[in-house]
């Protein structure tokens, strides 16, 4: 697959908003379009603010397939861990192996650095099955989220 990454640019904001909307729960479907868009725009801005505050050194990249913008990946690498802040693909590109490949590359990088790879996932996210299949373990849970961690297998 000709998948590549490039740095997020200011012009990517509308794409990132569209991607955010595709990852949101369908619970907002009871609102009219203007109300729903307004609520989603507020939530999107809040998420960006939270990410910038909590993960100020995260590497934020756009996922490309050929020349098509199809997703984003944010990873913060610290002295103690690699943190998957956000990994998302447009709906039409999910379940095709792209996410598995990208996460596999991130896990290999964390392994080479000798660090765990950690993520927090909304409980309703279908990607939880992928993370479990890749060897992530639940380390904490709240009513809405699971904290997951992957560590490289110990060498004999």
C-alpha positions as protocol buffer text, in pm:
chain_id: "A"
residue {
  index: 1
  type: UNK
  ca { x: 0 y: 0 z: 0 }
}
residue {
  index: 2
  type: UNK
  ca { x: 138 y: 344 z: -90 }
}
residue {
  index: 3
  type: UNK
  ca { x: 63 y: 493 z: 254 }
}
residue {
  index: 4
  type: UNK
  ca { x: 265 y: 790 z: 374 }
}
residue {
  index: 5
  type: UNK
  ca { x: 257 y: 1052 z: 647 }
}
residue {
  index: 6
  type: UNK
  ca { x: 301 y: 1426 z: 632 }
}
residue {
  index: 7
  type: UNK
  ca { x: 287 y: 1700 z: 894 }
}
residue {
  index: 8
  type: UNK
  ca { x: -49 y: 1860 z: 967 }
}
residue {
  index: 9
  type: UNK
  ca { x: -85 y: 2202 z: 806 }
}
residue {
  index: 10
  type: UNK
  ca { x: -331 y: 2484 z: 887 }
}
residue {
  index: 11
  type: UNK
  ca { x: -520 y: 2405 z: 566 }
}
residue {
  index: 12
  type: UNK
  ca { x: -600 y: 2058 z: 706 }
}
residue {
  index: 13
  type: UNK
  ca { x: -844 y: 2189 z: 969 }
}
residue {
  index: 14
  type: UNK
  ca { x: -1161 y: 2121 z: 764 }
}
residue {
  index: 15
  type: UNK
  ca { x: -1044 y: 1769 z: 685 }
}
residue {
  index: 16
  type: UNK
  ca { x: -969 y: 1712 z: 1055 }
}
residue {
  index: 17
  type: UNK
  ca { x: -1318 y: 1836 z: 1141 }
}
residue {
  index: 18
  type: UNK
  ca { x: -1473 y: 1597 z: 887 }
}
residue {
  index: 19
  type: UNK
  ca { x: -1266 y: 1311 z: 1031 }
}
residue {
  index: 20
  type: UNK
  ca { x: -1373 y: 1407 z: 1384 }
}
residue {
  index: 21
  type: UNK
  ca { x: -1740 y: 1403 z: 1276 }
}
residue {
  index: 22
  type: UNK
  ca { x: -1701 y: 1054 z: 1130 }
}
residue {
  index: 23
  type: UNK
  ca { x: -1561 y: 923 z: 1458 }
}
residue {
  index: 24
  type: UNK
  ca { x: -1838 y: 1067 z: 1677 }
}
residue {
  index: 25
  type: UNK
  ca { x: -2125 y: 866 z: 1820 }
}
residue {
  index: 26
  type: UNK
  ca { x: -2449 y: 881 z: 1622 }
}
residue {
  index: 27
  type: UNK
  ca { x: -2632 y: 1013 z: 1932 }
}
residue {
  index: 28
  type: UNK
  ca { x: -2635 y: 1361 z: 1782 }
}
residue {
  index: 29
  type: UNK
  ca { x: -2856 y: 1250 z: 1493 }
}
residue {
  index: 30
  type: UNK
  ca { x: -3168 y: 1370 z: 1679 }
}
residue {
  index: 31
  type: UNK
  ca { x: -3058 y: 1733 z: 1634 }
}
residue {
  index: 32
  type: UNK
  ca { x: -3118 y: 1932 z: 1317 }
}
residue {
  index: 33
  type: UNK
  ca { x: -2817 y: 1982 z: 1089 }
}
residue {
  index: 34
  type: UNK
  ca { x: -2728 y: 2332 z: 1214 }
}
residue {
  index: 35
  type: UNK
  ca { x: -2751 y: 2227 z: 1579 }
}
residue {
  index: 36
  type: UNK
  ca { x: -2551 y: 1910 z: 1519 }
}
residue {
  index: 37
  type: UNK
  ca { x: -2280 y: 2093 z: 1325 }
}
residue {
  index: 38
  type: UNK
  ca { x: -2256 y: 2358 z: 1595 }
}
residue {
  index: 39
  type: UNK
  ca { x: -2222 y: 2098 z: 1872 }
}
residue {
  index: 40
  type: UNK
  ca { x: -1966 y: 1899 z: 1672 }
}
residue {
  index: 41
  type: UNK
  ca { x: -1763 y: 2215 z: 1595 }
}
residue {
  index: 42
  type: UNK
  ca { x: -1752 y: 2300 z: 1968 }
}
residue {
  index: 43
  type: UNK
  ca { x: -1648 y: 1945 z: 2056 }
}
residue {
  index: 44
  type: UNK
  ca { x: -1382 y: 1946 z: 1785 }
}
residue {
  index: 45
  type: UNK
  ca { x: -1233 y: 2273 z: 1911 }
}
residue {
  index: 46
  type: UNK
  ca { x: -1241 y: 2139 z: 2268 }
}
residue {
  index: 47
  type: UNK
  ca { x: -1060 y: 1821 z: 2160 }
}
residue {
  index: 48
  type: UNK
  ca { x: -789 y: 2022 z: 1982 }
}
residue {
  index: 49
  type: UNK
  ca { x: -744 y: 2238 z: 2290 }
}
residue {
  index: 50
  type: UNK
  ca { x: -719 y: 1933 z: 2516 }
}
residue {
  index: 51
  type: UNK
  ca { x: -466 y: 1765 z: 2288 }
}
residue {
  index: 52
  type: UNK
  ca { x: -254 y: 2081 z: 2270 }
}
residue {
  index: 53
  type: UNK
  ca { x: -260 y: 2119 z: 2649 }
}
residue {
  index: 54
  type: UNK
  ca { x: -210 y: 1756 z: 2752 }
}
residue {
  index: 55
  type: UNK
  ca { x: 24 y: 1652 z: 2470 }
}
residue {
  index: 56
  type: UNK
  ca { x: 215 y: 1967 z: 2371 }
}
residue {
  index: 57
  type: UNK
  ca { x: 499 y: 1775 z: 2206 }
}
residue {
  index: 58
  type: UNK
  ca { x: 287 y: 1528 z: 2009 }
}
residue {
  index: 59
  type: UNK
  ca { x: 384 y: 1460 z: 1650 }
}
residue {
  index: 60
  type: UNK
  ca { x: 66 y: 1532 z: 1451 }
}
residue {
  index: 61
  type: UNK
  ca { x: 57 y: 1386 z: 1101 }
}
residue {
  index: 62
  type: UNK
  ca { x: -186 y: 1335 z: 817 }
}
residue {
  index: 63
  type: UNK
  ca { x: -221 y: 983 z: 675 }
}
residue {
  index: 64
  type: UNK
  ca { x: -206 y: 976 z: 296 }
}
residue {
  index: 65
  type: UNK
  ca { x: -298 y: 698 z: 55 }
}
residue {
  index: 66
  type: UNK
  ca { x: -136 y: 793 z: -274 }
}
residue {
  index: 67
  type: UNK
  ca { x: -229 y: 1163 z: -286 }
}
residue {
  index: 68
  type: UNK
  ca { x: -555 y: 1119 z: -92 }
}
residue {
  index: 69
  type: UNK
  ca { x: -586 y: 1249 z: 265 }
}
residue {
  index: 70
  type: UNK
  ca { x: -745 y: 962 z: 461 }
}
residue {
  index: 71
  type: UNK
  ca { x: -669 y: 1006 z: 831 }
}
residue {
  index: 72
  type: UNK
  ca { x: -448 y: 1134 z: 1106 }
}
residue {
  index: 73
  type: UNK
  ca { x: -210 y: 1005 z: 1367 }
}
residue {
  index: 74
  type: UNK
  ca { x: -88 y: 1189 z: 1677 }
}
residue {
  index: 75
  type: UNK
  ca { x: 185 y: 1033 z: 1890 }
}
residue {
  index: 76
  type: UNK
  ca { x: 370 y: 1183 z: 2183 }
}
residue {
  index: 77
  type: UNK
  ca { x: 708 y: 1027 z: 2256 }
}
residue {
  index: 78
  type: UNK
  ca { x: 843 y: 1086 z: 2607 }
}
residue {
  index: 79
  type: UNK
  ca { x: 1126 y: 946 z: 2815 }
}
residue {
  index: 80
  type: UNK
  ca { x: 890 y: 686 z: 2963 }
}
residue {
  index: 81
  type: UNK
  ca { x: 640 y: 598 z: 2689 }
}
residue {
  index: 82
  type: UNK
  ca { x: 506 y: 643 z: 2340 }
}
residue {
  index: 83
  type: UNK
  ca { x: 146 y: 764 z: 2364 }
}
residue {
  index: 84
  type: UNK
  ca { x: -105 y: 722 z: 2083 }
}
residue {
  index: 85
  type: UNK
  ca { x: -301 y: 1043 z: 2129 }
}
residue {
  index: 86
  type: UNK
  ca { x: -528 y: 994 z: 1828 }
}
residue {
  index: 87
  type: UNK
  ca { x: -529 y: 751 z: 1540 }
}
residue {
  index: 88
  type: UNK
  ca { x: -822 y: 782 z: 1300 }
}
residue {
  index: 89
  type: UNK
  ca { x: -912 y: 695 z: 943 }
}
residue {
  index: 90
  type: UNK
  ca { x: -1202 y: 810 z: 729 }
}
residue {
  index: 91
  type: UNK
  ca { x: -1484 y: 555 z: 736 }
}
residue {
  index: 92
  type: UNK
  ca { x: -1416 y: 433 z: 379 }
}
residue {
  index: 93
  type: UNK
  ca { x: -1057 y: 337 z: 470 }
}
residue {
  index: 94
  type: UNK
  ca { x: -1125 y: 142 z: 788 }
}
residue {
  index: 95
  type: UNK
  ca { x: -1098 y: -238 z: 808 }
}
residue {
  index: 96
  type: UNK
  ca { x: -864 y: -253 z: 509 }
}
residue {
  index: 97
  type: UNK
  ca { x: -536 y: -311 z: 691 }
}
residue {
  index: 98
  type: UNK
  ca { x: -408 y: 48 z: 687 }
}
residue {
  index: 99
  type: UNK
  ca { x: -466 y: 104 z: 1059 }
}
residue {
  index: 100
  type: UNK
  ca { x: -312 y: -232 z: 1146 }
}
residue {
  index: 101
  type: UNK
  ca { x: -4 y: -150 z: 939 }
}
residue {
  index: 102
  type: UNK
  ca { x: 39 y: 197 z: 1091 }
}
residue {
  index: 103
  type: UNK
  ca { x: -10 y: 76 z: 1447 }
}
residue {
  index: 104
  type: UNK
  ca { x: 232 y: -209 z: 1380 }
}
residue {
  index: 105
  type: UNK
  ca { x: 494 y: 45 z: 1272 }
}
residue {
  index: 106
  type: UNK
  ca { x: 431 y: 251 z: 1587 }
}
residue {
  index: 107
  type: UNK
  ca { x: 467 y: -60 z: 1804 }
}
residue {
  index: 108
  type: UNK
  ca { x: 792 y: -154 z: 1633 }
}
residue {
  index: 109
  type: UNK
  ca { x: 924 y: 198 z: 1694 }
}
residue {
  index: 110
  type: UNK
  ca { x: 825 y: 181 z: 2064 }
}
residue {
  index: 111
  type: UNK
  ca { x: 988 y: -160 z: 2094 }
}
residue {
  index: 112
  type: UNK
  ca { x: 1315 y: -33 z: 1945 }
}
residue {
  index: 113
  type: UNK
  ca { x: 1304 y: 259 z: 2191 }
}
residue {
  index: 114
  type: UNK
  ca { x: 1243 y: 14 z: 2478 }
}
residue {
  index: 115
  type: UNK
  ca { x: 918 y: 189 z: 2574 }
}
residue {
  index: 116
  type: UNK
  ca { x: 555 y: 84 z: 2612 }
}
residue {
  index: 117
  type: UNK
  ca { x: 293 y: 217 z: 2373 }
}
residue {
  index: 118
  type: UNK
  ca { x: -17 y: 346 z: 2553 }
}
residue {
  index: 119
  type: UNK
  ca { x: -356 y: 464 z: 2431 }
}
residue {
  index: 120
  type: UNK
  ca { x: -692 y: 562 z: 2573 }
}
residue {
  index: 121
  type: UNK
  ca { x: -994 y: 440 z: 2377 }
}
residue {
  index: 122
  type: UNK
  ca { x: -1365 y: 519 z: 2404 }
}
residue {
  index: 123
  type: UNK
  ca { x: -1542 y: 198 z: 2510 }
}
residue {
  index: 124
  type: UNK
  ca { x: -1767 y: 204 z: 2203 }
}
residue {
  index: 125
  type: UNK
  ca { x: -1474 y: 222 z: 1959 }
}
residue {
  index: 126
  type: UNK
  ca { x: -1474 y: -89 z: 1738 }
}
residue {
  index: 127
  type: UNK
  ca { x: -1093 y: -61 z: 1706 }
}
residue {
  index: 128
  type: UNK
  ca { x: -1063 y: -206 z: 2058 }
}
residue {
  index: 129
  type: UNK
  ca { x: -1075 y: -549 z: 1897 }
}
residue {
  index: 130
  type: UNK
  ca { x: -776 y: -456 z: 1680 }
}
residue {
  index: 131
  type: UNK
  ca { x: -578 y: -336 z: 1980 }
}
residue {
  index: 132
  type: UNK
  ca { x: -649 y: -656 z: 2174 }
}
residue {
  index: 133
  type: UNK
  ca { x: -552 y: -864 z: 1869 }
}
residue {
  index: 134
  type: UNK
  ca { x: -222 y: -672 z: 1852 }
}
residue {
  index: 135
  type: UNK
  ca { x: -146 y: -756 z: 2214 }
}
residue {
  index: 136
  type: UNK
  ca { x: -263 y: -449 z: 2406 }
}
residue {
  index: 137
  type: UNK
  ca { x: -373 y: -508 z: 2765 }
}
residue {
  index: 138
  type: UNK
  ca { x: -627 y: -308 z: 2964 }
}
residue {
  index: 139
  type: UNK
  ca { x: -448 y: -117 z: 3242 }
}
residue {
  index: 140
  type: UNK
  ca { x: -734 y: 102 z: 3364 }
}
residue {
  index: 141
  type: UNK
  ca { x: -1098 y: 171 z: 3290 }
}
residue {
  index: 142
  type: UNK
  ca { x: -1355 y: 441 z: 3348 }
}
residue {
  index: 143
  type: UNK
  ca { x: -1724 y: 450 z: 3262 }
}
residue {
  index: 144
  type: UNK
  ca { x: -1636 y: 584 z: 2916 }
}
residue {
  index: 145
  type: UNK
  ca { x: -1276 y: 483 z: 2833 }
}
residue {
  index: 146
  type: UNK
  ca { x: -1025 y: 201 z: 2846 }
}
residue {
  index: 147
  type: UNK
  ca { x: -656 y: 265 z: 2900 }
}
residue {
  index: 148
  type: UNK
  ca { x: -453 y: 14 z: 2700 }
}
residue {
  index: 149
  type: UNK
  ca { x: -83 y: -66 z: 2696 }
}
residue {
  index: 150
  type: UNK
  ca { x: 141 y: -266 z: 2466 }
}
residue {
  index: 151
  type: UNK
  ca { x: 491 y: -371 z: 2560 }
}
residue {
  index: 152
  type: UNK
  ca { x: 735 y: -564 z: 2347 }
}
residue {
  index: 153
  type: UNK
  ca { x: 756 y: -930 z: 2441 }
}
residue {
  index: 154
  type: UNK
  ca { x: 1042 y: -1013 z: 2672 }
}
residue {
  index: 155
  type: UNK
  ca { x: 1343 y: -1167 z: 2503 }
}
residue {
  index: 156
  type: UNK
  ca { x: 1473 y: -1495 z: 2650 }
}
